[in-house]
Amino acid sequence: MNPRRKKRMTLLAAVVIGLSAMTGLVLYALQQNIDLFYTPTELVQGKGKEQLRPEVGQRLRIGGLVVPGSVRRDQQSLKVSFDLVDAGGEQVTVRFDGILPDLFREGQGIVAQGHLENARTISAFEVLAKHDEEYMPPEVAEALKGMEHFKPEYTEEQLKGSRS
């Protein structure tokens, strides 16, 4: 192999190794910022055919309806805790330290983002309440399907429309 060809091969190998290392570092960084969405039933029973459950300390998003009568506020601070439920009937507790959205209320659909403390408790750093009656994220619409006793104003057409 002549020196010119050897130099080109060395340069090409260095570029390929550099791109591979950069891709690996980017994927590693993104892995730490991925927040998977769960419903209360998926959180307790597992998600998918493999029944995968998140690990304690894992970041996640959870969506469901606030159980009426479950909101508990600390009188000396902004700490609040409440229970979430979905069509599967499982309940999980969400703990939040901060100001809740104006649209937050019992029976309301919400999405909380935080860390899993134990199998049924989430320490949230963000709570989002849905803003109108016409739209909700497809995952939440699927999870709430069949829960008319909490939200009777949702029709089958509205739930189908939110998935498209």
SULQUIFEN-V182364 format. One line per field, one symbol per residue. phi: phi as a letter, one per 20 degrees, with the letter a starting at -180 (. if undefined). psi: psi as a letter, one per 40 degrees, with the letter a starting at -180 (. if undefined). A space follows every 50 residues. Layout:
phi=???
psi=???
This chain:
phi=.fffffffffffffffffffffffffffffgfdedeecdgfffeeodmfe lfdfegnffbdccrdffgndfcdefebefbcbddccffnfdcdddcdref fgefafnefccddadfebgccdeedbcddfdbeecbggffgffegndffe cffeegffffffee
psi=hidddddddddddddddddddddddddddddeehhihiidddddeihade fhiiiheiiiihiahhhheehhihdeaehiiiiiiadeeiiihhhhgahi idehiieihihihaihdadehhhiehhhiieiediiiddddddehefded geehiddddddee.
